[in-house]
Amino acid sequence: MKGLLKKSGTTSVLATLISILIGLFVGALLILVVGITDPKIGFSGAWEAIRLVFGGLLSTGRDGAGMLTFGFNPVNFGNMLFRAMPLILTGLSVALAYKTGLFNIGASGQYLMGTAATLFTALSIPTSVVPAWIVWLLAFLAGILAGALWGAIPGLLKATLNINEVLACIMTNWIAANVVTWIFDLSNLKNVTEGTKTAYIYKTSFNGVETAKLGLDKVFPGSQVNSGILIAILIAVLVYIVMTRTTFGYELKACGSNRHAARYAGIKDKRSIVLSMALAGALSGAAAALYYLSGNPEFFWSTYQSLPAAGFNGIAVALLGACNPIAVIFTGMFMSMLDIVGLQITKLTAYNEYITDVIIAVIVYLSAFSLVIKMWISGRGKKKREPKTDKAAAKKEVRA
């Protein structure tokens, strides 16, 4: 146990778990306070909501007597995996940049540009001429490329003019929002088939382009899940291998740790900065591509007034996972699970889904203090070892 506390990976996992548990308990306490003070909810309603916070993914509704029931819910599990897909990739985008000394707050803009490139490619190439799977692949690559190019812009500004990447990313986010709105406004991709949805872009399924299910629809019937989640997990594993097992990954991290020392060692620091942001953008573009190529979601074309939440939620996923690509897989699923929990609370109780936003906010806030929590954990282990160290030193003095 003492040896485990010495390891940075172990303390990071423990710090994350502590953040999650405190966040869940704070959320449960808030639910209890609101329920007790609201006569329409009461203690019994608050207790039901608390049960859903901790087990909402397993909720199956209510029985004939009106009591909550729990068990394996394939729809909840499948939708959790589907919602986790973009969160994992935007979390990887933020984590990769952070590991190289950069803060990619521009994932939303990169996500939007990836969305535009993906939808234009998937809906413009007729599947009667080109096989649907080729169109899918081209659209996926187009989304990745668009995100990479948009991410490279803050990287170039940082590398050549030393402009802070956070400021550059904020500006490129809003430029992307307006550009995407403009190009979709001029396009003929607005949904006119379904009369009430003219403010939306056609689903890719209108052109017969959808991500393969690979049997996941049979495991989780009634849900939106598809093989995109498998692709997202595979990408996370590849990012982990590149960052920890290759010379290229070492150069990126070395540049992030100390740009001037890396340059002295012969590493091209400017190239590393640009490539880091380009790769981060590519991951955000891949998130958008996989999400919209599923054939289910509809894209609201007027985006200039808001930015996609997936980009900002990726920051929370990365922080909670200590920017470890493998950990990001699980934190992305956890954040997605909280979304499902929020929907269950809204559906089955008198509360609304915003209570889960409070829980997420607390968890993210605590994750920002993960270093303090890690120091606390390490300090406990160190204190337990100090007496033995003192005894050993005293024996040496006696012998001397």
N, C-alpha and C positions, 0 to 999 in steps of 0.2 A: 504493500500500500504506500509506504514511504517513497519507494522507488518510482511509483507511478506519478506521485505528486511533483516529482522533479521534471517530468516530461512536459514540454510546452503543449503538445497536442492534447494530453489528458486534461491539463488545466483549462485549455480553451473549450473543450467539450463540457467540462463541469461548469465553467462560467456561463456558457450558453444555456445549459439546462437550468441553472439557478435563475437566469433572466426569464426564461419561459415560465417556470413555476411561480415566480413572484408575480409576473404579469397575469397569469391565470387566476391566482388567488386575489390579486387586487381587483380584477374584473368581477370575480365572484362576490367580493365584498361590496362593490358598487351595485351589483344586481340586487343584493340583499337589502342594501339601504334604500334603493329606489322602490323595491317591492314593498317593504314595510311601511314606507311613507305614502304609498299610493293605495288607497282602499280598494281600488279596482283589481289590484294584483294580489296584495297580501303576501303572507309568508309562504303559503302553499305554491303560489305562482312563481315567487322568487326561487323556491327550492327546485321547481321544475326547470327554470331557466339555468340555474347553476348546474344541474345534471346535464343539460344540453351543452353547456360550455365544455365540460370534460368528456362528454360522450356523444356529442351531436352527430358525429360521422356515423355512429351506429344506430341512430334514431330511425325507427320505421313507422312513426306516426302515433296514433292513439287507438286503443282498443274500444270495444263496444261500451265499456264503462267510462270512457273518457280519460283513461290512464295512459301515460307515456309508455311506449313499447320500444325495446331495443333488440338489435340483432344485426346480422350482415345485411347491409343495404347496398346492392350493386350499383344503383343509380348514384348514390352519394359518393361511393368509392371511385367510380368511373369519372364522375364530374370533377372530383378532387384531383385526379391525375391529369385530366384535361386542363384544368385551371392552373395546375402547377407547371405545365410545360413552358409557357412564356416567362413565368417567374424564375424558373431555373436558369433560363438563358440570359435574361436581363440581369439576374444576380451574378452570373458568370462574367457578364460584360463589366459590371462594376468591380467585381473581385479581381479580374485580370489586370485592369488598369491600376487598381489600388496596390497590387503586388509589385507593380513597376513604378510606384511612387506618384501615381496620378489619380485624381478623383474625377471619375466620369459621371458627371451629373447630366450629361447630354444623351442618356439612353433613350429618353422619350422622343427626341428629335430623330435619332437614328432609327428608332422603331417605326416612326411615321414614314420616313423615306423608304424603309424596307417594305412597309405596307403598300405604298404607292407602286413601287417597282413590281412587287409580287402580283398585285391585282391587275395591273395593266398587262403584264405578261400572261397571266393565267386566263384572262378574259378576252385578250386580243388575238391569240393564236387559235384558229379553228381546229377543234379536235377531230373534225371530219377529214382533215388533211394530215395533221400531225397526231400521232398516238397520244392519248391522254397522259400516260406516264412520263413521256418526254416533255410535254407541256408543264407537268408538275415539277419535274426536275429543273427545267429552265426557269420557272417562276421562283423556285426555292433559291437557286443560284443568283437570280436577279435581286432578290431581297437581301441576300448576304452581301452582294457587291455594293448595292445602294447604301446599306448601313455602313459598310467599310469606308466608302468614299466620304460619307458625311462625318464619320468619326475621325477621319484623317485630317479634316480641316482644323479642329482645335489642336491636334497634334502638331501640324505644320506651324501654326501660330505660336505654340509653346516652344518648339524647337528652334525656329528661326528668329522670332521677335521676343521671345521670353514673356509672352502674354499668358497670364494665369489661365489654366485650362477650365477652371470653374466658370469664369466670366465668359470665355469663348463658348463653352457648352450652353450656357443660359441663352446667349444670343442665337446660336444655331438651332436651339430648340424652337424658338418662336419664329425664326425664319422658315424652318421646316413646316410648322403648323400652317403658316400662310401660303407657302408654296404648294403644299399638298392640297389645301382647299382650292387654290386657284386652278391647278391642273385637273382636278376632278370636276370642278365647275365647268370647265371647257370641254370635258370629255362626254362621250355618249354612254358612259358606264353607269349612270344613275338609274336606279331601279324604277322602270315604268310599267313593268309587267304586273306587279302588285301595287295597285293604285294608291294605297295609303302609305307607301314606303318610298316616295320619290326623293326623300332626303338621304337615302341609303344607296350604297353601291351594290351591284349584283353580287350574290354569293358565287364563289368559284364553282359550286356544283351546277350552276346554270350552264356552264360550258363543259360539264362532265369531268371537271378536275377536282379530285378529292384525295386526301391522304388515305392510304390503305388501312384497314382495321386490323388485319393480321390475327383475326380471331378474338381480339379484345372485346368486341361487341357481344360475343357469346359469353365471355367471362363476366362482363358488366353490362347486361342487357338494359336498354332504355337510357343509357348515358351517352355523352358526347365523346368519350375517349376513343383515341385512335393510336396508330403506331408512332405518332409524333412524340409522345412521351418517351418512347424507346430511343428515338433519335436524339432527344434532348439529353438523356442520361449518357448516351454514347459520346456526345460532344463534351459533356462534363468530364468524363474519364479521359478523353483525348487532351483536353486542356490541362488536366492534372499531370498527365505524362509529359507533355511538352514543357510545362513550367518546372517540373522537378527532375526530369530525366534527360533533358537535352541541353546542349550548349547554347542554343538559341534562347531557351527559357532562362538559363543562368545569366546570360547577357542582359536580358530584359530586367531581371530582378536586381542585378548589380547596378545597372543604370538608375533604377529607382532608389536603391539604398544610398548611393552617392554618385551623382552624375559626373563630378569632376574626377573622382578616383577611377571611375569606369573608363573615362576618356584617357586618363594616364596609363591605364592597363591595356589600351589599344582597342577598346570597344567604341564603336561609332554611336555616340550618345544621341545625336539628333535623329539618326535612322531608327534607333530603338524607341524613341518617344513617339515618332510618327507611326511606326508599326504597332506599337502597343495600343494607341488610340484607334487605329484602323481595325485591329483585331477585336477590340471592345465593341466598335460599331458593327462589325460583321456579326457578332453574337446577338446584338440587339436586333439587327435586321433578320437574323435567322429566327428569333422569337416571333416577330411579326409574321414572317413567311409561314411558319408552321401553324400559327394560330388561325390565319385566314385561309390557308390551303386545306384546312379540315373540312371546309364546305358548309359549316354550320353558321359561324358568326357573320354578322352584317356590319359593314363599315359605314359609320356616319360621316359623310363627306365634308361637312362644314366643321373643320377642326381648329380654325384660327382662334377660337375663344378658349380652348382648353387643350391640355396635353394628355396623352394616354397615361393612365395610372400605372400601367405595367412597368414603365421606365423608372418611376420613383419607388415603386414597391420593390424593384430589384435592388435598390440601395439597402432597404431593410433586410432583404434576404441575404445579401452579401455580408452585412455587418453581423447579423445573427449567426452566420456560418463562419465567422472569423476569416472571411475571404478565402476559405479553403474550397477548391472546386468540388470535392466529394461531399463536404458538409453542406454545400449550397443545394445539392439535390434534396437533402432531407429538410432543410429550412424552407426551401421552396414549397415542398409538399405540406409542411406545417402551416405556412401562411395560407396556402390554398385551403387547407382543412378549416382554418378559422373563417374563411369566406363561406364555406358550406355550413358551418356552425351558425353563422349569422343568419343565413337563410332559414335554417331550422328554427331558430329562436323567433324569427319574424312570423313564420308559418304556424308554429304550435303554441306560442305564448303571446301575451299582451305587450311584450317588449318589441323594439325594432332592432334591425341588424347593426345599427351604429354602435351598439354596446361592444361589438367585436372590434370596431375601430379603436375604441378606448384601450382594449386589451392589447392590440397590436402596437399602439402608441407607447404603452408602458413597457412592453417587451423591447421595442426598438430603443427607447430611451435608456433602458438598462443595458442594452447591448453596447451602447456608446461608452458605458463605464465598464466594459468587459475587462479592460486592462487592470482596473482597480480590483475587480472580483478575482482575477487571476493572481494578482499580488497577494490578496488576502488568503487565497487557497494555498499558494506557495509558502506564505509566511507561517501558516499553521503547521505545514510539514516541516519547515525549518526550525520552528520552536520546539517541536517534538524531538528533533535530532540534536539540539544544542547540549542537553545534559550529558549525553554520551561523549560528545566532542570534548566537553570540559573535563570529564573523568579521564579520558585518554591523555589529555594534555597534562593533567596533574600527575599521572603515573610516570610520564616522561620526565617531568621535573624531579620527581623523587629518585628515579634511576640516575639522573645526571648528578 
